[in-house]
């Protein structure tokens, strides 16, 4: 750290606030709470500088908490701070190794600072501007689709209320029109950026994955090539198998870890079901697992894991999906 006193900063991120803990090599901890907002980020940076933290000697660490952490991590990174955004499962494991008993926002912030000092996590790279814009469009589209489903549910309970039905129908038509317009904007945005367009073409070459899923993958994961291999990407999303075995007496069912990016994981559920029918490699894979007695949901989970490996493979190698060739390619299957 350039010979200066090192600083380690942990930020526990919540929807409306940031609990921050900072300590230097002398071990004295400074704590403060800031709003999770643009003004709060400005106050946080000013507070860090008042403590003596600088860009060269400070390491900031926080958990990946989706939209709650992305704004502050992007702001700090854009300002030149070294920021690490870590999978929550790593922090949980570190806490267990310390036998940590206190579970408060302040204690969690201090834990993150200690993790940064001990584990030296890699720097996080913020998404490119075009990916941030795609994320905003995808977020809005998802919000409208959720409203559409809510209105459909309300329509079912308003069978004997003509006035209410008319209002719901009117709102649902507005939602359909705006969903269609947002889908057009997403397609246009991808077409205007050659990198995004090329990635979508690669992802959609995998049977089971369409434009909607490809847009979500790029919006929420950015450049997946930043992961060192497919296994790391699968762990980030939370689709890695978790075995439950101990000695000769405990033989639990395998399941996915579910520690990771929940939205992407949920977005892959239906594509995995489609892939089990139409993707020759995943179809054969699923039939083999069923023959081994795996439960239907476990087969879908395993297929999600396989899809993630294929996504990483096509994006890393820049090669379109080809079942006959890639099915026998260990390099591709392992994601390089």
C-alpha positions as CSV (number, residue, x, y, z in Angstrom):
1,X,0.0,0.0,0.0
2,X,2.8,2.4,-1.0
3,X,4.3,2.4,2.4
4,X,1.4,4.3,3.9
5,X,-0.6,3.1,6.9
6,X,-3.2,0.7,5.5
7,X,-6.9,1.1,6.1
8,X,-9.5,-1.6,5.9
9,X,-13.1,-0.5,5.5
10,X,-16.2,-2.7,5.9
11,X,-19.6,-1.5,4.7
12,X,-22.7,-3.4,5.8
13,X,-25.4,-2.4,3.2
14,X,-29.1,-2.1,3.9
15,X,-31.9,-0.7,1.8
16,X,-31.8,2.8,3.5
17,X,-28.4,2.9,5.3
18,X,-24.8,2.0,5.3
19,X,-23.0,0.9,8.5
20,X,-19.3,1.6,8.0
21,X,-16.4,0.4,10.1
22,X,-12.8,1.4,9.4
23,X,-9.5,0.5,11.1
24,X,-5.8,0.9,10.4
25,X,-2.8,-1.2,11.2
26,X,-3.1,-0.1,14.8
27,X,-6.4,-1.8,15.1
28,X,-8.5,1.1,16.3
29,X,-12.0,0.9,14.8
30,X,-14.0,4.0,13.7
31,X,-17.7,3.4,13.0
32,X,-20.4,5.6,11.4
33,X,-23.8,5.2,9.7
34,X,-24.7,6.9,6.4
35,X,-27.7,7.1,4.2
36,X,-27.7,4.7,1.3
37,X,-28.2,7.6,-1.1
38,X,-26.1,9.9,-3.3
39,X,-25.7,12.4,-0.5
40,X,-24.8,9.6,1.9
41,X,-22.1,8.5,-0.5
42,X,-20.6,12.0,-0.5
43,X,-20.7,12.1,3.3
44,X,-19.0,8.6,3.4
45,X,-16.1,9.7,1.1
46,X,-15.6,12.9,3.2
47,X,-15.6,10.9,6.4
48,X,-13.0,8.4,5.0
49,X,-10.7,11.2,4.0
50,X,-11.1,12.9,7.4
51,X,-10.0,9.6,9.0
52,X,-6.8,9.7,6.9
53,X,-8.0,7.1,4.3
54,X,-6.7,7.6,0.8
55,X,-7.1,5.9,-2.5
56,X,-3.7,4.2,-2.4
57,X,-3.8,2.7,1.1
58,X,-7.5,1.9,1.6
59,X,-9.4,-1.4,0.9
60,X,-13.2,-1.2,1.0
61,X,-15.2,-4.4,1.3
62,X,-18.9,-5.1,1.2
63,X,-21.2,-8.0,0.4
64,X,-23.0,-8.4,-2.9
65,X,-26.6,-7.5,-2.1
66,X,-27.9,-6.7,-5.5
67,X,-29.3,-3.2,-6.1
68,X,-28.7,-2.1,-2.5
69,X,-24.9,-2.4,-2.8
70,X,-24.4,-1.6,-6.5
71,X,-25.0,2.1,-6.2
72,X,-22.4,2.7,-3.4
73,X,-19.9,0.2,-4.9
74,X,-20.2,1.9,-8.3
75,X,-19.8,5.4,-6.8
76,X,-16.7,4.5,-4.8
77,X,-15.1,2.6,-7.7
78,X,-15.8,5.5,-10.1
79,X,-14.0,7.8,-7.6
80,X,-11.0,5.6,-7.6
81,X,-11.3,3.6,-4.4
82,X,-10.3,0.0,-4.2
83,X,-13.6,-1.8,-3.7
84,X,-14.3,-5.6,-3.3
85,X,-17.8,-6.9,-3.6
86,X,-17.9,-10.4,-2.1
87,X,-20.3,-13.3,-2.2
88,X,-22.1,-13.4,1.2
89,X,-21.3,-17.1,1.6
90,X,-17.6,-16.2,1.9
91,X,-18.3,-13.7,4.6
92,X,-20.5,-16.3,6.4
93,X,-17.7,-18.8,6.3
94,X,-15.2,-16.2,7.6
95,X,-17.5,-15.3,10.5
96,X,-17.8,-19.0,11.4
97,X,-14.0,-19.3,11.3
98,X,-13.8,-16.5,13.8
99,X,-16.5,-18.0,15.9
100,X,-18.3,-14.7,15.7
101,X,-21.4,-14.5,17.9
102,X,-22.6,-11.0,17.6
103,X,-24.9,-10.3,14.6
104,X,-25.6,-6.6,14.3
105,X,-25.1,-4.2,11.5
106,X,-22.1,-2.5,13.3
107,X,-20.5,-5.9,14.0
108,X,-21.1,-7.0,10.4
109,X,-19.3,-3.9,9.1
110,X,-16.3,-4.6,11.4
111,X,-16.3,-8.3,10.2
112,X,-16.2,-7.1,6.6
113,X,-13.2,-4.9,7.4
114,X,-11.4,-7.8,9.0
115,X,-12.2,-10.0,6.1
116,X,-10.6,-7.4,3.7
117,X,-7.5,-7.4,5.8
118,X,-7.1,-11.1,6.2
119,X,-8.3,-12.4,2.8
120,X,-7.3,-9.5,0.5
121,X,-10.2,-10.0,-1.9
122,X,-9.8,-8.9,-5.5
123,X,-11.0,-5.6,-6.7
124,X,-14.5,-5.3,-8.1
125,X,-14.9,-3.9,-11.6
126,X,-18.0,-1.8,-12.1
127,X,-20.2,-2.5,-15.1
128,X,-19.8,-0.5,-18.2
129,X,-22.2,2.4,-18.8
130,X,-24.1,0.5,-21.5
131,X,-24.6,-2.4,-19.0
132,X,-25.9,0.0,-16.3
133,X,-28.4,1.4,-18.8
134,X,-29.5,-2.1,-19.8
135,X,-29.9,-3.0,-16.1
136,X,-32.2,0.0,-15.6
137,X,-34.3,-1.1,-18.6
138,X,-34.5,-4.7,-17.4
139,X,-35.4,-3.6,-13.9
140,X,-38.3,-1.5,-15.2
141,X,-39.5,-4.3,-17.5
142,X,-39.5,-6.8,-14.6
143,X,-41.4,-4.3,-12.4
144,X,-44.1,-3.9,-15.1
145,X,-44.5,-7.6,-15.5
146,X,-44.9,-8.0,-11.8
147,X,-47.7,-5.3,-11.9
148,X,-49.3,-7.2,-14.8
149,X,-49.4,-10.4,-12.8
150,X,-50.8,-8.5,-9.8
151,X,-53.6,-7.0,-11.9
152,X,-54.4,-10.4,-13.4
153,X,-54.8,-11.8,-9.9
154,X,-57.1,-8.9,-9.0
155,X,-59.2,-9.5,-12.1
156,X,-59.9,-13.1,-10.9
157,X,-61.3,-11.7,-7.7
158,X,-63.5,-9.0,-9.3
159,X,-65.8,-11.3,-11.3
160,X,-69.0,-9.6,-10.1
161,X,-67.7,-6.0,-10.2
162,X,-68.0,-4.7,-13.7
163,X,-66.6,-1.2,-12.9
164,X,-63.6,-2.7,-11.2
165,X,-63.0,-5.1,-14.1
166,X,-63.1,-2.2,-16.6
167,X,-60.5,-0.3,-14.5
168,X,-58.2,-3.4,-14.3
169,X,-58.6,-4.2,-18.1
170,X,-57.6,-0.6,-18.8
171,X,-54.6,-0.7,-16.6
172,X,-53.5,-4.1,-18.0
173,X,-53.7,-2.7,-21.6
174,X,-51.5,0.2,-20.5
175,X,-49.1,-2.3,-19.0
176,X,-49.0,-4.5,-22.1
177,X,-48.3,-1.4,-24.3
178,X,-45.5,-0.3,-22.0
179,X,-44.0,-3.7,-21.7
180,X,-43.9,-4.0,-25.5
181,X,-42.3,-0.6,-25.7
182,X,-39.6,-1.5,-23.1
183,X,-38.9,-4.7,-24.9
184,X,-38.3,-2.7,-28.0
185,X,-36.0,-0.3,-26.1
186,X,-34.0,-3.2,-24.8
187,X,-33.6,-4.7,-28.2
188,X,-32.6,-1.3,-29.7
189,X,-30.1,-0.7,-26.8
190,X,-28.5,-4.1,-27.4
191,X,-28.3,-3.5,-31.2
192,X,-26.6,-0.1,-30.6
193,X,-23.7,-1.7,-28.7
194,X,-21.8,-4.3,-30.7
195,X,-20.4,-6.0,-27.6
196,X,-23.8,-6.5,-26.1
197,X,-25.2,-7.7,-29.4
198,X,-22.4,-10.2,-29.9
199,X,-22.9,-11.6,-26.4
200,X,-26.6,-12.0,-26.9
201,X,-26.1,-13.9,-30.1
202,X,-23.7,-16.2,-28.3
203,X,-26.0,-16.8,-25.3
204,X,-29.1,-17.4,-27.5
205,X,-27.2,-19.9,-29.6
206,X,-27.7,-22.2,-26.5
207,X,-31.1,-24.0,-27.0
208,X,-33.3,-23.0,-24.1
209,X,-32.1,-19.4,-23.8
210,X,-33.8,-16.6,-25.5
211,X,-33.4,-12.8,-25.8
212,X,-35.1,-12.1,-22.5
213,X,-32.9,-14.3,-20.5
214,X,-29.8,-13.1,-22.4
215,X,-30.7,-9.5,-21.6
216,X,-31.1,-10.4,-17.9
217,X,-27.7,-12.3,-17.8
218,X,-25.9,-9.3,-19.3
219,X,-27.8,-6.7,-17.2
220,X,-27.1,-8.4,-13.8
221,X,-23.8,-10.1,-14.4
222,X,-22.1,-7.8,-16.8
223,X,-19.0,-9.3,-18.4
224,X,-18.9,-12.9,-17.1
225,X,-15.4,-13.3,-18.5
226,X,-14.2,-11.5,-15.3
227,X,-14.8,-14.8,-13.5
228,X,-11.8,-17.1,-13.6
229,X,-13.8,-20.1,-14.7
230,X,-17.4,-21.5,-15.0
231,X,-17.3,-22.9,-11.5
232,X,-16.7,-19.4,-10.0
233,X,-19.7,-18.0,-12.1
234,X,-21.9,-20.8,-10.9
235,X,-20.9,-20.1,-7.3
236,X,-21.7,-16.4,-7.7
237,X,-25.2,-17.2,-9.0
238,X,-25.7,-19.9,-6.5
239,X,-26.3,-23.0,-8.7
240,X,-23.4,-25.1,-7.4
241,X,-24.3,-28.5,-6.0
242,X,-24.1,-28.9,-2.3
243,X,-23.5,-32.4,-1.0
244,X,-24.7,-33.6,2.4
245,X,-22.5,-36.5,3.4
246,X,-20.7,-37.3,6.6
247,X,-18.9,-40.6,7.4
248,X,-21.0,-43.7,6.5
249,X,-24.2,-42.8,8.2
250,X,-25.3,-39.4,6.7
251,X,-26.4,-39.4,3.1
252,X,-28.6,-36.4,2.4
253,X,-29.9,-35.3,-1.0
254,X,-27.7,-33.0,-3.1
255,X,-29.1,-29.6,-3.8
256,X,-27.9,-26.2,-5.1
257,X,-26.4,-23.9,-2.6
258,X,-28.8,-20.9,-3.2
259,X,-26.0,-18.6,-1.9
260,X,-25.7,-16.1,-4.7
261,X,-27.5,-13.9,-7.2
262,X,-31.1,-15.0,-6.5
263,X,-32.7,-13.0,-9.4
264,X,-30.5,-14.6,-12.1
265,X,-31.0,-18.0,-10.4
266,X,-34.8,-17.6,-10.6
267,X,-34.5,-16.3,-14.2
268,X,-32.8,-19.6,-15.2
269,X,-35.5,-21.9,-13.9
270,X,-37.9,-21.8,-16.8
271,X,-35.1,-21.8,-19.4
272,X,-33.7,-25.0,-17.8
273,X,-37.1,-26.6,-18.2
274,X,-37.2,-25.7,-21.9
275,X,-33.6,-26.9,-22.3
276,X,-34.5,-30.3,-20.8
277,X,-36.8,-30.7,-23.8
278,X,-34.9,-29.0,-26.7
279,X,-31.2,-28.8,-25.8
280,X,-29.7,-32.2,-26.8
281,X,-26.9,-32.1,-24.2
282,X,-29.1,-31.1,-21.3
283,X,-31.9,-33.4,-22.4
284,X,-29.5,-36.4,-22.3
285,X,-28.1,-35.1,-19.0
286,X,-31.5,-34.8,-17.5
287,X,-32.5,-38.3,-18.6
288,X,-29.4,-39.8,-17.1
289,X,-30.1,-38.0,-13.8
290,X,-33.7,-39.2,-13.8
291,X,-32.5,-42.7,-14.4
292,X,-30.3,-42.4,-11.3
293,X,-33.4,-41.5,-9.3
294,X,-32.9,-37.8,-8.9
295,X,-36.0,-35.8,-8.0
296,X,-37.6,-33.6,-10.8
297,X,-36.7,-30.3,-9.1
298,X,-33.1,-31.5,-8.5
299,X,-32.8,-32.4,-12.2
300,X,-34.0,-28.8,-13.1
301,X,-31.4,-27.4,-10.6
302,X,-28.7,-29.4,-12.1
303,X,-29.7,-28.3,-15.6
304,X,-29.5,-24.7,-14.4
305,X,-26.0,-25.4,-13.4
306,X,-25.2,-26.9,-16.8
307,X,-26.7,-23.8,-18.5
308,X,-24.5,-21.5,-16.5
309,X,-21.5,-23.5,-17.6
310,X,-22.6,-23.3,-21.2
311,X,-23.1,-19.5,-20.9
312,X,-19.6,-19.1,-19.6
313,X,-18.3,-21.4,-22.3
314,X,-19.7,-19.5,-25.3
315,X,-18.8,-16.1,-23.9
316,X,-15.3,-17.1,-22.9
317,X,-14.4,-19.0,-26.1
318,X,-16.5,-16.7,-28.4
319,X,-17.8,-19.8,-30.1
320,X,-21.5,-20.4,-30.9
321,X,-23.1,-23.4,-29.1
322,X,-22.7,-26.6,-31.1
323,X,-24.0,-29.7,-29.3
324,X,-22.1,-32.2,-31.4
325,X,-18.7,-30.5,-31.0
326,X,-19.1,-28.9,-27.5
327,X,-20.6,-32.0,-25.9
328,X,-17.2,-33.7,-26.2
329,X,-15.1,-30.6,-25.4
330,X,-13.9,-30.8,-21.8
331,X,-12.3,-27.3,-22.1
332,X,-15.7,-25.9,-23.0
333,X,-17.6,-27.9,-20.4
334,X,-15.2,-26.7,-17.7
335,X,-15.4,-23.1,-18.9
336,X,-11.6,-23.0,-19.7
